[in-house]
Each structure stands twice: as C-alpha cells, then as structure tokens.
Amino acid sequence: MQLTVASLASRTDLGLTILSARDAALTTPIEWAHAIDRDDSDKWIAPGTLVLSSGYHMPEATDTDAIRSRIDALQSAGACALALDTGGRWARIPQVIVDHGEEMGFPIIAVAAEAPFSAVVRAVAENITSARVNRLSALLDQQGKVTTTLLRSGLRSGLKGAVDQVATYLDAAVVIVDNLGAVRASSVTGESLDKALVDKALVKPPYTRQVARSPINPHGIRMIQPLTGAVVGQGAIIVDSRRLLDETDRLLVSFLAAVVSLSQSRSLTVHRVEEKLRRQALRSVIQGITPAQENLELFDLAEESLVTGVYITGESVDLARLNSELLGLGVHFLTTQDAEEKLAAPGNDSPAIGCYAVHDGRADVPRALFNRLRTTYPRMRIGVGERTELRQAALSLTQAKAAAPPPSSRVRVRTIAELPTYEAIVETLSDSDAAQILTGGAFRTLQDYDAVHRTDLVAAASAYINTNGTFEAMARVLDVHRQTARARAQLIEEILDCSLEDPDLRAELWLAMRIANRSS
C-alpha cells in the first residue's frame, strides 16, 4: 500500500499531528523524508519529499508574505508536506503557516517535541523498502506464472496465455508481432474499439527498444521490446498501458521478451529436433529395430533399459505437451504418434490420433500422466503394457494398445494384467477340464522333472517368457549368469522337444503358469 501523509501521521509512535489540509493528506503520497534547515530548502528536495524542519531558518511569523512565499516554494518543488518540530523554534506552530497550508491544500504537520526526526525518516525508509520488496515479490510471482504458462503449453497457446497474464497485471494492451509486423499473440480480441486503437498504434518493423508516451492512453506509456534470436531478431513485444509503468513493471516486460525469445528459439530448434529424434527412435523399436546407442544416449536410455509401454487414445494429445509432462514426472522416455490409428473423436469432426510412449519410471507414472492431462483431454484413455527391456518394447506397446479401455468404459487407465479377456480366460480355465489339460502338458512335464532332479525349470521357463526370451534379462530375474540362463532354456527345449520360440508352447506355458498361480 502506498504511504501517504495521513497514514504516516496515524502512527502514534511518531508524534505527528496534521494541522492543515487533512483531505489532501489522505491521498498525498510520501516518496522520501528529509530533515533540512536552510533558507533555500526547496532547492535541495525531490518531488514527494516530506520536509522536516525545526523552523530556525523560516521567516518571522509576523512576516506573512515571506512565510507564504516559503511554503509556496516548497510546494512548487514537489514537497508533499512540511513537518515542524514543536521542540525547536516554535512550541506552537504559527497560525499563518497553518492557514496558508489549508488555503493551498498543502499539509502542515506538528512534530512532538520529544519525537526525533530520525524516527520519522526511519519509518518512511522502512515503508519504502517494504513496498519495494512487495513489488519485487509480485514481479517474481508474475515471472513464475509467465514461465509456467510457456512451459506447460504449446507455443501458440503459451504465448497467448503469457500475454494475457502480463496485460492483466500491467492494465495494458500487450501484443507480440513478428518481423513482418503480423500479430502472433494479442491480449486484445474481438472487433472492439480498443483493438482498433491498438492496431492503429502498432509500429512497423524494424523494431528498436523504445519507451514513450502512449499514443492512445493519455496517462500511459508505450514500450517496444525487441525479441532476440540466435541469428536475427524474432519480432517485438509492444505494450501500451493505461497508467505509468514503474521500474518493476518494465522489468516484467523485459522478462517476457526474454522468455518468449527463448521459447521461440527452443521450439524451432531444440524442441523440434528432440521430438523428431524421439519419434524416430520409438518407431524403430515398434518395427523391431533397436536404435543406435548414441541416439538412445541423447535421452539417457539404453537398449537394456527396463521400460513400460504406454498407449494414449481417445484424443489427439499434443506431443510437445506429452513430452513436457513426462519430463515433469522425472522419467526418461520416447514418444511418437500412431501412424495407423485415426479414429473420429466424439463431438469432433477431426480424427483423434493415438500416441505411443515408453518410459523407465515407476508403475504409477501412467496414472500420474492421466491426472495431469485429464483436464485438457477429458476423453483420453491410457493402456499400459508389461515392463520389458527397451529392445523388446514392441511387445509392451502392443499390450498397451490392447489394454486401452474402450470409449464406453468408465476406466480410463488400464494395464494388460487388468484386461478383462485375460481375467475371463484364467477364470474359465481354472474351473474346467481345459485347465487340467493345460497344466498337465508341458507344464506338468517340467514340474515332474524338477521334482526328480531338484531343479527349478518352471521358474526358468517363467523368467524366459516374462522377459520375452532375452537371456540377459532372464539371468537377472533368476539371479544367475547369462550362460546359466541360456543352458536352462536349452535344457527345457530338450525335455519338451520343442523350441521356446514356438508361440503355441509359450502360450500354453503362460496360461498354465497363471492358472497354477491362481489355484495356489
């Protein structure tokens, strides 16, 4: 809150009493306080100064014209009030001073004899410091909001959101233009008179930094802040305010220009290249091709990284937004759009394009991702595959796509293990002769071998199937050497007289193991 003459005088600890122009004191701001006793005090003060005087250099009280002339000089110099010490020259302030102050609307204040001027100066200084701290805090808060808006939104919507925030805070029209003068984002919308005035006030390129009086607001100013780029400028921000802008307001405009410049530059270079590389890497994985290690290292991933496949459908999620959210969740990931799926979204003529993603985060990442995106994409549905090594992630992505809930489902995030078909198969087979057939075939053969030879080939077969036939991953699950894992897989094939790569054998063992686990 702005410190005024009246608000300062209301502090009982300062010993100040307003003698004249009380109405003016309510709205007259104090910018500083200065104790001075000179014949030419008006030459040594800045506008907004509270002048503190003992009165010894004031004219005689009987010299009415001289007294009035001295008060007029202080008022003309911009002094906000005159405070006279009642412990100095006059124990009672002369009436001529009080009357002329009332006549001119210039506050005259009596300072108690026991009240030191230093206490008044300190109070004013502390208030000014506090006000500046508050202004800087508000500036930092606005800078944070602008940054968040740009980071959480796409380039176009992010610019619009940031412009609107700054415009509201400054009570101004804010426009971002490109190098050709075309408006890229504006806080003024609609065919209103304000828009016409703003358009009329826009300057033509090239742009240089300017601060001048507003051409459309008599009490405001216009700022032009060029946007910088790596090679050439990227246009400018034009601000036209309805009020004067102080130094913190201008800092906010400069900050907006800086983050917009960075946002545009990164969006055109880093973001696009980064998204392209992520798409290429994941498309290779989907096709069964392991990306080059140097490409995976760009995203802190490796071919043996354990990842979970995720499939997003129902709405076309912006990849830049998806990437930003995954980064915010602290995971390493790859993303791409589904080149095959283009389903019409409900209530929308444009098709919804699904998205694939793999991440190395915790099991709750898909749910957290859904919670962060659900407001923007209310019809979004997410399927989640099993965890596997990156080079085998195509299977996890296939599972994720199959696990994605249908549009009619109230469930919005579902894993492959929660797929109703899986539950129905296991439930049905558990109570039927088919269960005995499945568990009595290859599965029973391995159980019998384990019982006789005290081995654990059932566990080895389970590890092989669950790791998609990768010996390194199988060895980690079994806590054995890779060659030991390979030898156990070969022994299983010899006993069953069938390759573990046979899809029928793997399906039989997979179902039998789950039925056995359910029964136990």
Long-range contacts (C-beta under 8 A, 24 or more apart in sequence): 1-131, 2-29, 2-131, 3-29, 3-30, 3-124, 3-127, 3-128, 3-131, 4-28, 4-29, 4-30, 5-30, 5-50, 5-80, 5-81, 5-107, 5-109, 8-50, 8-120, 8-123, 8-124, 8-127, 9-109, 11-123, 13-119, 14-115, 14-119, 14-120, 14-123, 15-111, 15-112, 15-114, 15-115, 16-83, 16-109, 16-110, 16-111, 16-112, 16-115, 16-120, 17-109, 17-110, 17-112, 18-107, 18-108, 18-109, 19-93, 19-98, 19-101, 19-108, 19-109, 19-110, 20-98, 20-99, 20-101, 20-102, 20-106, 20-107, 20-108, 21-101, 21-102, 21-104, 21-105, 21-106, 21-107, 21-108, 22-107, 23-105, 24-105, 24-106, 24-107, 25-81, 25-107, 28-80, 28-81, 28-107, 29-80, 30-80, 30-81, 30-124, 30-127, 31-80, 31-128, 32-124, 32-128, 33-120, 33-121, 33-123, 33-124, 33-125, 34-121, 35-117, 35-118, 35-121, 41-74, 42-73, 42-74, 42-76, 42-77, 42-79, 43-77, 45-74, 45-77, 45-78, 45-79, 46-78, 47-77, 47-78, 48-78, 48-80, 49-78, 49-79, 49-80, 50-79, 50-80, 50-81, 50-83, 50-120, 50-124, 51-79, 51-81, 51-82, 51-83, 52-83, 52-85, 52-111, 52-117, 52-120, 52-121, 53-82, 53-83, 53-84, 53-85, 53-88, 54-84, 54-85, 54-87, 54-88, 54-89, 55-84, 55-85, 55-88, 55-89, 55-90, 56-88, 56-89, 58-84, 58-89, 58-97, 61-90, 61-94, 61-96, 61-97, 64-96, 67-94, 67-96, 67-97, 67-100, 68-96, 68-100, 71-97, 71-100, 71-101, 71-104, 71-106, 72-104, 74-106, 75-104, 75-106, 79-106, 80-107, 81-106, 81-107, 81-108, 81-109, 82-106, 82-107, 82-108, 82-109, 83-109, 83-110, 83-111, 83-120, 84-108, 84-109, 84-110, 84-111, 85-111, 85-113, 85-117, 86-110, 86-111, 86-112, 86-113, 87-111, 87-112, 87-113, 87-114, 135-246, 135-248, 136-248, 138-248, 139-248, 139-251, 139-252, 142-166, 142-169, 142-252, 143-252, 143-255, 146-252, 146-255, 146-256, 146-259, 147-259, 150-259, 150-260, 150-263, 151-324, 152-321, 152-324, 153-321, 154-318, 154-320, 154-321, 155-263, 155-264, 155-267, 155-320, 156-185, 158-263, 159-184, 159-185, 159-260, 159-263, 160-185, 162-256, 162-259, 162-260, 163-187, 163-256, 166-239, 166-252, 166-253, 166-256, 169-252, 170-239, 170-241, 170-245, 170-249, 170-252, 170-253, 171-241, 171-242, 171-243, 172-220, 172-239, 172-240, 172-241, 172-242, 172-245, 173-198, 173-239, 173-240, 173-241, 174-237, 174-238, 174-239, 174-256, 175-202, 175-237, 175-238, 175-239, 176-227, 176-235, 176-236, 176-237, 176-238, 176-260, 177-202, 177-205, 177-207, 177-235, 177-236, 177-238, 178-234, 178-235, 179-205, 179-206, 179-232, 179-233, 179-234, 179-235, 180-205, 181-205, 184-235, 198-240, 201-238, 201-240, 202-238, 203-238, 205-235, 205-236, 206-233, 207-233, 207-235, 207-236, 211-250, 214-240, 214-241, 214-242, 215-240, 216-240, 217-241, 217-242, 219-243, 219-244, 220-244, 220-245, 221-245, 223-250, 223-253, 225-253, 225-254, 225-256, 225-257, 226-257, 227-257, 227-260, 227-261, 227-264, 228-257, 228-258, 228-261, 229-261, 229-264, 229-265, 230-265, 230-269, 234-260, 234-261, 234-264, 234-265, 267-320, 271-320, 274-298, 274-323, 275-319, 275-320, 275-323, 275-335, 278-323, 278-333, 278-334, 278-335, 278-336, 279-319, 279-335, 279-336, 279-337, 281-334, 282-334, 282-335, 282-336, 282-356, 282-357, 282-358, 283-336, 283-339, 285-334, 285-358, 285-390, 285-391, 285-393, 285-394, 285-397, 286-336, 286-356, 286-394, 286-397, 287-394, 288-394, 290-390, 290-391, 296-390, 299-332, 299-333, 299-334, 300-332, 301-332, 301-334, 301-360, 301-390, 302-390, 303-389, 303-390, 303-391, 304-389, 304-390, 304-391, 304-472, 304-473, 305-332, 305-360, 305-389, 305-390, 306-360, 306-387, 306-388, 306-389, 306-390, 307-358, 307-359, 307-360, 307-387, 307-388, 307-389, 307-390, 307-393, 307-396, 308-358, 308-359, 308-360, 308-361, 308-363, 308-365, 308-366, 308-384, 308-385, 308-386, 308-387, 308-388, 308-396, 309-356, 309-357, 309-358, 309-384, 309-385, 309-386, 309-388, 309-393, 309-395, 309-396, 309-397, 309-398, 309-399, 309-400, 310-356, 310-357, 310-358, 310-359, 310-365, 310-366, 310-369, 310-382, 310-383, 310-384, 310-385, 310-400, 311-338, 311-354, 311-355, 311-356, 311-357, 311-382, 311-383, 311-384, 311-385, 311-397, 311-400, 311-401, 311-403, 311-404, 312-354, 312-355, 312-357, 312-380, 312-381, 312-382, 312-404, 313-338, 313-341, 313-343, 313-352, 313-354, 313-355, 313-380, 313-381, 313-382, 313-383, 313-401, 313-404, 314-345, 314-352, 314-377, 314-379, 314-380, 314-381, 314-407, 315-345, 315-352, 315-377, 315-378, 315-379, 315-380, 316-345, 316-350, 316-351, 316-352, 316-353, 317-355, 317-373, 317-377, 317-380, 319-355, 321-373, 321-376, 322-355, 322-357, 322-369, 322-373, 325-369, 325-372, 325-373, 326-357, 326-359, 326-365, 326-369, 328-372, 329-359, 329-361, 329-365, 329-368, 329-369, 329-372, 330-361, 331-359, 331-360, 331-361, 331-365, 332-359, 332-360, 332-361, 333-357, 333-358, 333-359, 333-360, 333-361, 334-358, 338-401, 345-379, 346-379, 346-407, 352-379, 354-401, 356-397, 356-400, 356-401, 358-390, 358-393, 358-396, 358-397, 363-387, 366-413, 367-413, 370-412, 370-413, 374-412, 379-407, 380-412, 381-405, 381-406, 381-407, 381-409, 381-412, 381-413, 382-412, 382-413, 382-414, 383-414, 383-415, 383-416, 384-413, 384-414, 384-415, 384-416, 385-415, 385-416, 386-415, 386-416, 386-417, 386-466, 388-467, 388-468, 388-473, 389-467, 389-468, 389-470, 389-472, 389-473, 391-470, 392-467, 392-468, 392-470, 395-468, 425-511, 426-511, 426-514, 426-515, 426-518, 429-511, 429-515, 430-515, 430-518, 430-519, 435-515, 438-508, 438-511, 438-512, 438-515, 439-512, 439-515, 439-516, 441-508, 441-512, 442-496, 442-498, 442-505, 442-508, 442-509, 442-512, 443-508, 443-509, 443-512, 443-513, 443-516, 445-495, 445-496, 446-492, 446-495, 446-496, 449-495, 457-488, 457-491, 457-492, 457-495, 458-513, 460-485, 460-488, 460-489, 460-492, 461-492, 461-500, 461-509, 461-513, 462-509, 462-513, 464-489, 464-492, 464-500, 465-500, 465-506, 465-509, 465-510, 465-513, 469-500, 469-501
